[in-house]
Amino acid sequence: MPLRCAAGHRSSEPDYCSVCGSPLAPSPPLASPPPLASPAPRSCPLCRLDLAGSDASCPLCGYPLALPPLPLLPRSPTAFRVEVSVDPSLDTEPDPDRPCPPPRPPISCTLDLPESPVGRADAVPPPVLPLDDPGVSRRHAAFLVEHGALWILDLGSTNGTQVNGVSLQPQVRTALQVGDQVTLGRWTRIEVK
């Protein structure tokens, strides 16, 4: 196979150009591209749900991620994780106009604010944990993080809040432990992780 020198001559010799005598240097190896860095994990600025890199809006609260970031709120030194899921078995009075959505994998959220209000996604101002459940009040409940412990407080919601099947008294704090199940609205289940 004929080689070419730097001047472009075709050479029949492997080490020097047979036309001009210039040395034929081996072609430098192609540089491999630098490894792709994994994108930094993102979270929703409203509900702090961990997001995939391609999400245009938050799958939990619907917050459009193209909006400017929200101001940072003071965080608690202790954080708790909860998983929010749709539980069709809770929907004991189905509404044909607003059927229960099909079950989907739970959505994991971090509760690291001193107070994380729970309410309907269309509430103004939006709660920290917005839910798309017609049985949830606009200001339904609040998770409280104090002194390294997690509490829940029903804010006087219309349909109430239950912890492990026991109804809460409005405006009375209830301590939560890992594994506790909070149910509210028509089909929302929140498990403390």
QUIMO-V249481 format. One record per pair of residues at least 6 apart in sequence whose ideal C-beta (glycine too) atoms are under 7 Angstrom apart, sorted by sequence separation. I is the first residue (numbers start at 1). J is the second residue. If there is no record, write none. Layout:
# QUIMO-V249481
<<I	J> <I	J>>
This chain:
# QUIMO-V249481
<<4	10> <5	11> <11	17> <12	18> <16	22> <43	49> <57	63> <94	100> <154	160> <162	168> <168	174> <183	189> <4	11> <11	18> <16	23> <17	24> <43	50> <44	51> <51	58> <57	64> <58	65> <143	150> <144	151> <154	161> <160	167> <161	168> <2	10> <3	11> <9	17> <11	19> <15	23> <16	24> <43	51> <57	65> <119	127> <160	168> <181	189> <182	190> <2	11> <15	24> <41	50> <42	51> <49	58> <56	65> <91	100> <118	127> <121	130> <143	152> <144	153> <152	161> <2	12> <9	19> <14	24> <55	65> <117	127> <120	130> <121	131> <181	191> <3	14> <9	20> <47	58> <49	60> <117	128> <118	129> <119	130> <120	131> <121	132> <141	152> <142	153> <152	163> <163	174> <5	17> <46	58> <88	100> <116	128> <117	129> <141	153> <180	192> <7	20> <11	24> <47	60> <116	129> <118	131> <141	154> <142	155> <163	176> <179	192> <39	53> <44	58> <47	61> <86	100> <141	155> <154	168> <156	170> <178	192> <5	20> <7	22> <46	61> <86	101> <88	103> <113	128> <123	138> <140	155> <156	171> <177	192> <178	193> <6	22> <44	60> <120	136> <123	139> <139	155> <141	157> <154	170> <164	180> <176	192> <5	22> <44	61> <46	63> <86	103> <119	136> <120	137> <140	157> <163	180> <164	181> <45	63> <86	104> <119	137> <120	138> <153	171> <5	24> <44	63> <119	138> <163	182> <109	129> <119	139> <137	157> <141	161> <153	173> <3	24> <85	106> <119	140> <137	158> <140	161> <161	182> <162	183> <84	106> <117	139> <118	140> <151	173> <152	174> <83	106> <84	107> <118	141> <151	174> <161	184> <45	69> <46	70> <60	84> <83	107> <118	142> <135	159> <151	175> <152	176> <45	70> <83	108> <84	109> <117	142> <118	143> <151	176> <159	184> <116	142> <149	175> <150	176> <159	185> <81	108> <82	109> <115	142> <116	143> <81	110> <82	111> <115	144> <144	173> <114	144> <152	182> <79	110> <80	111> <114	145> <79	111> <111	143> <113	145> <114	146> <79	112> <112	145> <111	145> <76	112> <98	134> <75	112> <76	113> <75	113> <76	114> <111	150> <73	113> <150	192> <141	184> <140	184> <60	107> <59	107> <136	184> <60	109> <136	185> <135	185> <135	186> <133	185> <134	186> <136	188> <133	186> <131	185> <133	187> <133	188> <131	188> <49	107> <50	108> <62	121> <49	109> <61	121> <48	109> <47	109> <48	110> <61	126> <80	145> <78	145> <61	130> <76	145> <78	148> <80	150> <46	126> <47	128> <47	129> <47	130> <100	186> <100	187> <90	183> <91	186> <90	186> <91	187> <90	187> <88	187> <90	189> <87	187> <86	187> <87	189> <84	188> <85	189> <84	190> <82	190> <83	191> <82	191> <82	192> <83	193> <82	193> <80	192> <81	193>>
